[in-house]
């Protein structure tokens, strides 16, 4: 995986952690969720939890910036310190393989596969299994109990 800084990062680094993988955007109605994501990450990161952010410009052009602009926006406005990756596609022929896997194993409402909008969230357990998919409207605070249950269950 290529980070927002252009470095290669192996997903193996996250082996054994509970993950929340999110396609994000800077100019989206749901962008304020970054604040809750930061709080959730800060509260649970020492317990084996990580949030991974993947900027995506496939929904109404809501992530038009380059990686540096995205990184600066996230740091300045929300204090994002969780891992952020390079901009990707989550749907279509150029969809990133990680998101193809997430969509295959974490179906949406009524079994849909396609991601409908930015801030779709996938909860992954310590074994790498997709446990649940959350719609963009699902606030990180509301997801916290599901994350905490996985952290408790595996300690």
ChimeraX attribute file (.defattr): number of C-alpha atoms within 10 A of each C-alpha:
attribute: neighborCount
match mode: 1-to-1
recipient: residues
	/A:1	13
	/A:2	14
	/A:3	17
	/A:4	21
	/A:5	12
	/A:6	12
	/A:7	11
	/A:8	11
	/A:9	13
	/A:10	11
	/A:11	9
	/A:12	7
	/A:13	8
	/A:14	16
	/A:15	14
	/A:16	14
	/A:17	21
	/A:18	26
	/A:19	26
	/A:20	25
	/A:21	22
	/A:22	24
	/A:23	25
	/A:24	28
	/A:25	28
	/A:26	24
	/A:27	16
	/A:28	17
	/A:29	13
	/A:30	18
	/A:31	16
	/A:32	14
	/A:33	20
	/A:34	22
	/A:35	16
	/A:36	16
	/A:37	23
	/A:38	17
	/A:39	17
	/A:40	19
	/A:41	23
	/A:42	16
	/A:43	11
	/A:44	17
	/A:45	16
	/A:46	9
	/A:47	14
	/A:48	16
	/A:49	24
	/A:50	21
	/A:51	25
	/A:52	20
	/A:53	25
	/A:54	23
	/A:55	29
	/A:56	24
	/A:57	21
	/A:58	19
	/A:59	14
	/A:60	11
	/A:61	13
	/A:62	18
	/A:63	21
	/A:64	17
	/A:65	17
	/A:66	12
	/A:67	19
	/A:68	13
	/A:69	14
	/A:70	21
	/A:71	21
	/A:72	13
	/A:73	15
	/A:74	19
	/A:75	12
	/A:76	10
	/A:77	12
	/A:78	18
	/A:79	15
	/A:80	21
	/A:81	13
	/A:82	15
	/A:83	13
	/A:84	23
	/A:85	22
	/A:86	20
	/A:87	24
	/A:88	17
	/A:89	18
	/A:90	26
	/A:91	17
	/A:92	10
	/A:93	7
	/A:94	10
	/A:95	12
	/A:96	15
	/A:97	11
	/A:98	13
	/A:99	22
	/A:100	17
	/A:101	11
	/A:102	22
	/A:103	21
	/A:104	15
	/A:105	16
	/A:106	23
	/A:107	18
	/A:108	18
	/A:109	10
	/A:110	6
	/A:111	10
	/A:112	12
	/A:113	16
	/A:114	15
	/A:115	20
	/A:116	15
	/A:117	20
	/A:118	29
	/A:119	29
	/A:120	20
	/A:121	28
	/A:122	25
	/A:123	23
	/A:124	23
	/A:125	21
	/A:126	17
	/A:127	11
	/A:128	14
	/A:129	14
	/A:130	21
	/A:131	15
	/A:132	17
	/A:133	22
	/A:134	20
	/A:135	16
	/A:136	20
	/A:137	14
	/A:138	15
	/A:139	18
	/A:140	23
	/A:141	13
	/A:142	10
	/A:143	15
	/A:144	15
	/A:145	11
	/A:146	13
	/A:147	21
	/A:148	15
	/A:149	10
	/A:150	19
	/A:151	18
	/A:152	9
	/A:153	7
	/A:154	14
	/A:155	7
